[in-house]
């Protein structure tokens, strides 16, 4: 394997059919990595571009090997089957990216229990389940990483007041990072969190967080993918239990020019949630 490369590595990425998950997968595929595209989207959605199968085609065109695994990470048997198929196909798992997430920025009275359950099942429980299921294989990998797309933990009321249920669900993912990093440190499994410093131009931003105006004030998913690549090519025993932002990682890697990531360089960027 080339230094600083993911060539030959196997990544299990949830929510990889579009957005940030697919961008991370594409960056790995450019190195010649193997990618398990783990997502629910089997057929085109009217408001959400891309499917598991179109993502696989893009990854293979970019130079990687990929398999599409239709998986709802709320269900243990589906996750176990997806992990088993990945190991059968590629011989193991080197990296888990917990990217899949459900969001509803609603207050307590406006949040249905169905929506509450969905967010907690996909976010906190899903990250825990995928980590738990991949860990036996990660422990056998040469440079194992778990990277979770979740924010730094904060007990400031301002992050709970407007959308308590969503904040609890996202911080549940972050608590998995905190706990598992310590639990599996002796096994050399790096467990870290990555979060965008600004809004990222995804379907969620377009459909739920302000439409085209919010998209114009966002960065491209590639900034998160580039930051993830930096972290995932580091030695796993050098960095664990950390909560990074994409911009922080890239600045530490020597990047000074960020305008290429902006959708509209002339528009002021919107900071992401949970960053003080």
Secondary structure by P-SEA (a helix, b strand, c coil): ccccccccbbbbcccccccaaaaaaaaaaaabbbbbcccccccccccccccaaaaaaaaaaabbbbbbbbcccccaaaaaaaaaaaaaacccccbbbcccccccccccccccaaaaaaaaaacaaaaaaaaaaaaaaaaaccbbbbbbcccccccccccccccaaaaaaaaaaaaaaaaaaaaaccccbbbbbbbbcccccccccccccccaaaaaacccaaaaaaaaaaaaaccccccccccccaaaaaaaacccccccccccccbbbbbbcccc
